Amino acid sequence: MRVAVLGAGTMGSTYVQNLAKMKDVQPAGVCDIRREAAGQAAELWGTNAYESLEAMVERERPDVVCVCVPTFLHKEYVLKLAAMGKHVICEKPIALHREDAEAMIRACREAGVRLYIGHVLRFFPSYKDLRVKATSGIVGTVQVAHAKRLSAFPKGWNRWFADASLSGGVIVDLMIHDLDFLRWTMGDVQSVYAKLHKDDHMEYANVTLQFQSGALANVEAFWGYPGAFTTGAELAGTRGVLRFDSSSSPTLEVRRLRREEDGREGSGVPVPRTPAKHDPYYYELRHFLSCIAGESEPVITAEDGYAALDIALAAVQSASTGLPVRMGGVLA
Ligand SMILES: NC(=O)c1ccc[n+]([C@@H]2O[C@H](COP(=O)([O-])OP(=O)(O)OC[C@H]3O[C@@H](n4cnc5c(N)ncnc54)[C@H](O)[C@@H]3O)[C@@H](O)[C@H]2O)c1
């Protein structure tokens, strides 16, 4: 399969580093308006650098193009690629607006090309394990969840993250990872309530989700956190708790109440995980390429990317009005 990468910033270079490890993938160009960035990534991957998508596609004839440009450009480029008949792997969030995401999904469907959105948490061993354990019933029915994602303020090209009209802000850009994970694990969301605090140096959001099942989740996202990138999740069920915290341990721990089994309360069952051989972006790309080759069924669809955006935009709306938002409209 011939694969090209559009955008050679943080994510574009991460994609190139991982694609370069796949011997069955043929490099088909790297494109960036910054010639030097495209050149560095292209050299690492043994391919050509371009400043224009059209020139790259015409010369390299890729089957798949990975869209790693800033979010406000996703729609424009995905529509172009659909019109060119190219399969697309696009970074999250799918877009900034629901109408844009819909247009992208429709254009790819009508053109007969695949569109996959890089919600990479679905490929992190710790989050995958959390979901498997949560849905297996090992801690009973999960009724309350907490998730957090704390990061330094992202800089990026031209400081585009700091402008919410370009990045969507901390909820649409960062928290969306956990919103997708929680929806994947706990089902559809019924209502959303959010608080957002921001100044020139930070953005902090705290969002409460009520799921259709009646379960609740509290989700935090922070840009401007004065420490190492930290993520965590805790899922509390009727018979125990599952928790993961990147700052304390790279492993997943299951602590299960054993009342029914042996009458002892509170004995722990630690489940250590060894670090994976590749990083999650590798597994994500491998999976999407295998789906495009018709060898796998996708664990995440473009519609899932739309659903995550839908929740994130409801949270943004709630933060600006101070009112809870029922999915599909404002709560009466
Ligand atoms: N999945 C994740 O963990 C993760 C992490 C970070 C960012 N992202 C997402 O990835 C996307 C890119 O983010 P990033 O951190 O790599 O940004 P970045 O600013 O580091 O890189 C963006 C690159 O796009 C280039 N660019 C800008 N306009 C262009 C154009 N018209 N044509 C070609 N290239 C152009 C810039 O020169 C820059 O090199 C965003 O949607 C972001 O939300 C995802």
The ligand as an ORCA input file, in Angstrom:
! r2SCAN-3c Opt
* xyz 0 1
  N      -3.778     11.825     18.520
  C      -3.015     12.590     19.277
  O      -2.507     12.142     20.304
  C      -2.736     14.008     18.839
  C      -1.723     14.746     19.480
  C      -1.469     16.033     19.007
  C      -2.199     16.564     17.961
  N      -3.198     15.839     17.384
  C      -3.999     16.364     16.256
  O      -3.172     16.275     15.079
  C      -3.409     17.385     14.218
  C      -2.077     18.109     13.987
  O      -1.561     18.546     15.238
  P       0.018     18.737     15.484
  O       0.223     18.720     16.952
  O       0.807     17.791     14.639
  O       0.208     20.223     14.938
  P       1.587     20.927     14.543
  O       1.332     22.386     14.645
  O       2.714     20.344     15.315
  O       1.793     20.485     13.026
  C       0.954     20.930     11.999
  C       1.755     20.951     10.714
  O       0.880     21.293      9.638
  C       1.583     22.158      8.748
  N       0.614     22.894      7.940
  C      -0.124     23.982      8.275
  N      -0.927     24.348      7.252
  C      -0.697     23.458      6.250
  C      -1.228     23.299      4.949
  N      -2.174     24.121      4.477
  N      -0.769     22.302      4.165
  C       0.202     21.454      4.631
  N       0.740     21.560      5.869
  C       0.291     22.544      6.664
  C       2.420     23.024      9.670
  O       3.512     23.609      8.980
  C       2.859     22.003     10.725
  O       4.092     21.392     10.376
  C      -4.468     18.242     14.912
  O      -5.740     17.905     14.413
  C      -4.343     17.829     16.383
  O      -5.556     18.001     17.109
  C      -3.461     14.569     17.802
*
